[in-house]
Amino acid sequence: MFRCFLKSIQNKPFFLNNSNPSGTFSTTAYPALPKPLQNNKNQHLLLSKPQNFIPPLKQSPSLIPLNDIVNHCKRLSHSLLKTTPIFPKVSNSGSFDDLIEHLVSRYKHSSCPKDAKLFHLNILKHGFDSDLFLCNTLINVHVRIGDWASARKLFDEMPDRNGVTWACLISGYTRNGMPENACGVLKEMIFEGFLPNRFAFGSAIRACQESELCGLQLGMQIHGLILKSPYANDASLCNVLISMYGKYLGYIDHARSVFDEIEIRNSISWNSIVSVYSQRGDAASCFELFSSMQTTNSGLSLKPNEYTFGSLITAACSSIDFGLSLLEQMLARIKKSGSLANVYVGSALVGGFSRLWIV
């Protein structure tokens, strides 16, 4: 009877074949049957002591198909979108970083509302709704397409925020002509104990420059915060402060004071202060600054650009006595620099000579 049972085992193997993941039985067993069962000459060894036979230990068949599936998905998929959410524990350590990089590179520059929705769905699908970097990027996408309701909703629902999160919202409001909202977000940021970074400060100052409600008073308070922060000597912030003070009558001295405090001035610093004096019709101060710009000892090669020439032309036109002479000097200087072909500079020259009735 036992011999018949043994023959039934040999004819119907009960192990799953590794190459047959469908679960059907095969004539080739996995793992392989012990040699006593394969060699008829040695069958008496098994039959003599069947109770003492211990098959060799092998890897569990139930684990092998899972590993094969994972490796198969990795080879066939064009991205990690398939393998990462299904098998997060067996994925490579860099898989999540690669997936995040893929999502950001695909959607961060998009201006399509449909892409913003897909980006948000992918974040939720892969469990990245708490990832600060992705959420900040999504806020920027919402801001770019003008979906303020979604941007603010996402901002309010974020469990954690950092300085970049606040700066994204402030900058977005400022760029889209909503300075009062930008100033309001800055106040919230400060009240919640966050120190604004240079981007948040810069966007808020621009908002104060454009706002009629916040205006100069809030801008001066922000300036006070900047002086107490690590960004007191930051050239980019000082440049924005120069423009803000230059907008308001009676505060040119404040703009000049900020300019004088800059340790390393760049071309934007010089253009900003020259533009302030140009808008006020102070040609003497403009050309004095232009002369200082050429002889600066900062070690930087500060060449005048189209914005410098535009401000100087405007300033020259405001001089009744020396306007024509200054314009002719500027024309010679512009020709020498090769900027005469610039549309902005050429238009400024035509406008300047027209104002002086010489065309």
Secondary structure, 3 states (H helix, E strand, C coil): CHHHHHHHHHHCCCCCCCCCCCCCCCCCCCCCCCHHHHCHHHHHHHHHCHHHCCCCCCCCCCCHHHHHHHHHHHHHCCCCCCHHHHCCCCCCCCHHHHHHHHHHHHHCCCCCHHHHHHHHHHHHHCCCCCCHHHHHHHHHHHHHHCCHHHHHHHHHHCCCCCHHHHHHHHHHHHHCCCHHHHHHHHHHHHHCCCCCCHHHHHHHHHHHHHCCCCHHHHHHHHHHHHHCCCCCCCHHHHHHHHHHHHHCCCCHHHHHHHHHHCCCCCHHHHHHHHHHHHHCCCHHHHHHHHHHHHCCCCCCCCCCCHHHHHHHHHHHHCCCCCHHHHHHHHHHHHHHHCCCCCHHHHHHHHHHHHHCCCC
